[in-house]
């Protein structure tokens, strides 16, 4: 089992939306490194930490699981979508996603400030400036510690 972090602004898609939908495709990722993580690294059942960004107190608010194998992100083919990519074709899609299933909402937000001050999380990529991809792997020791903090 591997650990990953996926970020979303709550007004775009929140942990409450995931709880309601139960499963959602993680669409709209337009960064090659994040795409490659979903396409090449993630596996069914991997843990996903759901992070709310773009708010006054950003942090990890819940957990999900990878619920599908990677598949083409359908938004790249839709000319009405904000994520449409005219260079992408069904034969040669550029953008991939995985489905994410809801697991739980944490009783409290694990804030960036708290995570940055935790000595067990030294080196956590989320707390490094300029290293905030929308999808990123989390070291297994850090992932286990994050799950411990959530309780």
C-alpha positions as CSV (number, residue, x, y, z in Angstrom):
1,X,0.0,0.0,0.0
2,X,1.2,3.5,-0.9
3,X,0.2,6.9,0.3
4,X,-0.6,10.0,-1.8
5,X,-1.9,13.5,-1.2
6,X,-4.5,15.0,-3.5
7,X,-5.4,18.7,-3.2
8,X,-8.6,20.6,-4.0
9,X,-10.0,23.9,-3.2
10,X,-13.2,23.2,-1.2
11,X,-15.3,25.5,-3.4
12,X,-14.3,23.4,-6.4
13,X,-14.6,20.0,-4.8
14,X,-14.6,19.3,-1.1
15,X,-14.3,16.3,1.2
16,X,-18.1,16.8,1.8
17,X,-18.6,16.5,-2.0
18,X,-16.6,13.2,-2.0
19,X,-18.6,11.9,0.9
20,X,-21.8,12.6,-1.0
21,X,-20.6,11.2,-4.3
22,X,-18.8,8.2,-2.7
23,X,-16.5,7.9,-5.7
24,X,-15.3,10.5,-8.2
25,X,-12.8,10.7,-11.0
26,X,-9.9,13.0,-10.1
27,X,-10.2,15.1,-13.2
28,X,-8.7,18.3,-14.4
29,X,-5.1,17.6,-13.4
30,X,-2.9,19.5,-15.9
31,X,0.5,19.0,-14.5
32,X,2.6,16.3,-16.1
33,X,4.3,15.2,-12.9
34,X,1.0,14.8,-11.1
35,X,-0.5,13.1,-14.2
36,X,2.4,10.6,-14.3
37,X,1.9,9.8,-10.6
38,X,-1.7,8.9,-11.2
39,X,-1.0,7.1,-14.5
40,X,2.2,5.3,-13.5
41,X,2.4,4.9,-9.8
42,X,-1.0,4.7,-8.1
43,X,-2.6,1.3,-7.6
44,X,-6.0,0.1,-6.5
45,X,-6.5,0.5,-2.7
46,X,-3.7,3.1,-2.2
47,X,-4.4,5.7,0.5
48,X,-5.3,9.2,-0.5
49,X,-5.1,12.1,1.9
50,X,-7.6,14.7,0.9
51,X,-6.2,18.2,1.3
52,X,-8.2,21.5,1.2
53,X,-6.1,24.3,-0.3
54,X,-6.7,27.9,-1.2
55,X,-8.4,28.7,2.2
56,X,-7.3,30.5,5.3
57,X,-6.2,27.4,7.2
58,X,-5.3,24.7,4.6
59,X,-4.8,21.2,5.6
60,X,-5.7,17.5,5.4
61,X,-9.3,17.0,6.1
62,X,-10.0,13.3,5.3
63,X,-9.0,10.2,3.5
64,X,-9.9,8.2,0.4
65,X,-8.7,5.2,-1.6
66,X,-7.7,4.8,-5.2
67,X,-10.7,3.1,-6.6
68,X,-9.8,2.5,-10.3
69,X,-6.9,1.9,-12.6
70,X,-5.8,5.0,-14.5
71,X,-8.0,6.0,-17.4
72,X,-8.2,9.0,-19.7
73,X,-9.6,12.1,-18.1
74,X,-12.8,12.7,-20.1
75,X,-12.7,16.5,-19.6
76,X,-9.8,16.8,-22.1
77,X,-12.2,15.8,-24.9
78,X,-15.0,18.2,-24.0
79,X,-14.8,21.6,-25.7
80,X,-17.1,23.1,-23.1
81,X,-14.9,22.0,-20.2
82,X,-12.4,24.3,-18.5
83,X,-9.9,21.4,-18.9
84,X,-10.4,20.8,-22.6
85,X,-7.2,20.1,-24.5
86,X,-7.5,20.4,-28.3
87,X,-4.2,18.6,-28.8
88,X,-5.5,15.5,-27.0
89,X,-7.3,12.7,-28.9
90,X,-9.0,9.5,-27.9
91,X,-6.3,7.6,-29.7
92,X,-3.5,9.5,-27.9
93,X,-4.9,11.0,-24.7
94,X,-2.5,13.3,-22.9
95,X,-4.3,13.4,-19.5
96,X,-5.2,10.6,-17.2
97,X,-6.9,10.3,-13.9
98,X,-7.9,7.7,-11.3
99,X,-11.2,7.4,-9.4
100,X,-11.1,8.2,-5.7
101,X,-13.5,6.6,-3.2
102,X,-14.4,8.3,0.1
103,X,-13.1,6.7,3.3
104,X,-13.6,9.2,6.1
105,X,-13.6,12.8,7.1
106,X,-11.2,13.6,9.9
107,X,-12.6,14.9,13.2
108,X,-10.2,17.9,12.8
109,X,-8.1,19.4,10.1
110,X,-4.4,18.5,10.1
111,X,-3.2,22.0,9.3
112,X,-0.1,22.8,7.3
113,X,1.3,24.7,10.3
114,X,0.8,21.7,12.6
115,X,2.4,19.4,10.0
116,X,5.3,21.7,9.5
117,X,6.0,21.7,13.3
118,X,5.8,17.9,13.7
119,X,9.3,16.4,14.0
120,X,8.1,13.1,12.7
121,X,7.2,14.8,9.4
122,X,10.5,16.3,8.6
123,X,10.9,16.1,4.8
124,X,7.2,15.9,4.1
125,X,6.9,17.3,0.6
126,X,3.6,19.1,1.4
127,X,5.3,21.4,3.9
128,X,8.1,22.4,1.5
129,X,7.6,25.8,-0.2
130,X,7.2,25.6,-4.0
131,X,6.5,21.8,-3.8
132,X,2.7,21.7,-3.8
133,X,1.5,19.6,-6.6
134,X,-2.2,18.7,-6.8
135,X,-1.2,15.0,-6.6
136,X,1.9,13.9,-4.8
137,X,3.3,10.7,-3.2
138,X,3.8,10.6,0.5
139,X,6.6,8.6,2.1
140,X,5.1,5.5,3.9
141,X,6.5,6.5,7.3
142,X,4.9,10.0,6.9
143,X,1.6,8.4,5.7
144,X,1.4,6.2,8.7
145,X,2.1,9.1,11.0
146,X,-0.6,11.2,9.3
147,X,-3.1,8.5,9.9
148,X,-2.1,8.3,13.5
149,X,-2.6,12.1,13.9
150,X,-6.0,11.9,12.3
151,X,-7.3,9.9,15.3
